[in-house]
Amino acid sequence: MSNFKKCIINGVKEGLISESQAEKLNKNLDEITDFYQYKKNLSKPEAEKKAATEVYNGSSWTEVADLN
């Protein structure tokens, strides 16, 4: 599990984000990770790092795909 996923889980536990927000963040994180890993041929750790940055900055996978 990536550090960013742990951060999302902790955010829910601490009441900083809702379950709904966590689901959306996790979905975006998974989709963007897949995009970088399978479409851009990055390793899983590299893809997770780039995806976490994109999600943290508020991007969805369609926005990332449009940029690349």
C-alpha positions as CSV (number, residue, x, y, z in Angstrom):
1,M,0.0,0.0,0.0
2,S,1.4,3.4,-1.0
3,N,2.0,6.1,1.6
4,F,-0.6,8.3,-0.1
5,K,-3.3,5.6,0.4
6,K,-2.3,5.4,4.1
7,C,-2.6,9.2,4.2
8,I,-6.2,8.9,2.8
9,I,-7.1,6.2,5.4
10,N,-5.7,8.3,8.2
11,G,-7.6,11.3,6.9
12,V,-10.9,9.4,7.3
13,K,-9.9,8.1,10.7
14,E,-9.1,11.6,11.9
15,G,-12.3,13.0,10.5
16,L,-10.4,15.3,8.1
17,I,-12.1,13.8,5.0
18,S,-15.3,11.8,4.5
19,E,-15.6,8.2,3.3
20,S,-17.0,9.6,0.0
21,Q,-14.0,11.8,-0.5
22,A,-11.7,8.9,0.3
23,E,-13.4,6.7,-2.2
24,K,-13.0,9.4,-4.9
25,L,-9.3,10.0,-4.0
26,N,-8.6,6.2,-4.1
27,K,-10.4,5.8,-7.4
28,N,-8.4,8.6,-9.0
29,L,-5.2,7.4,-7.5
30,D,-5.7,3.9,-8.9
31,E,-6.7,5.1,-12.3
32,I,-3.8,7.5,-12.6
33,T,-1.4,4.9,-11.3
34,D,-2.6,2.5,-14.0
35,F,-2.3,5.2,-16.6
36,Y,1.3,5.9,-15.8
37,Q,2.2,2.3,-15.3
38,Y,0.6,0.8,-18.4
39,K,0.4,3.7,-20.8
40,K,3.6,5.5,-19.9
41,N,5.5,2.3,-19.0
42,L,6.7,3.5,-15.6
43,S,7.5,1.1,-12.8
44,K,4.8,0.6,-10.2
45,P,6.7,2.8,-7.6
46,E,7.3,5.5,-10.1
47,A,3.7,5.4,-11.3
48,E,2.4,5.5,-7.7
49,K,4.6,8.5,-6.9
50,K,3.4,10.5,-10.0
51,A,-0.2,9.5,-9.4
52,A,0.0,10.6,-5.7
53,T,1.3,14.0,-6.8
54,E,-1.5,14.4,-9.4
55,V,-4.2,13.4,-7.0
56,Y,-2.8,15.6,-4.3
57,N,-2.9,18.5,-6.7
58,G,-6.5,17.7,-7.6
59,S,-6.2,16.1,-11.0
60,S,-8.4,13.3,-12.3
61,W,-7.1,10.7,-14.7
62,T,-8.8,12.3,-17.7
63,E,-7.0,15.5,-17.0
64,V,-3.6,13.7,-16.7
65,A,-4.3,11.8,-20.0
66,D,-5.1,15.1,-21.7
67,L,-1.8,16.6,-20.6
68,N,0.3,13.7,-21.9
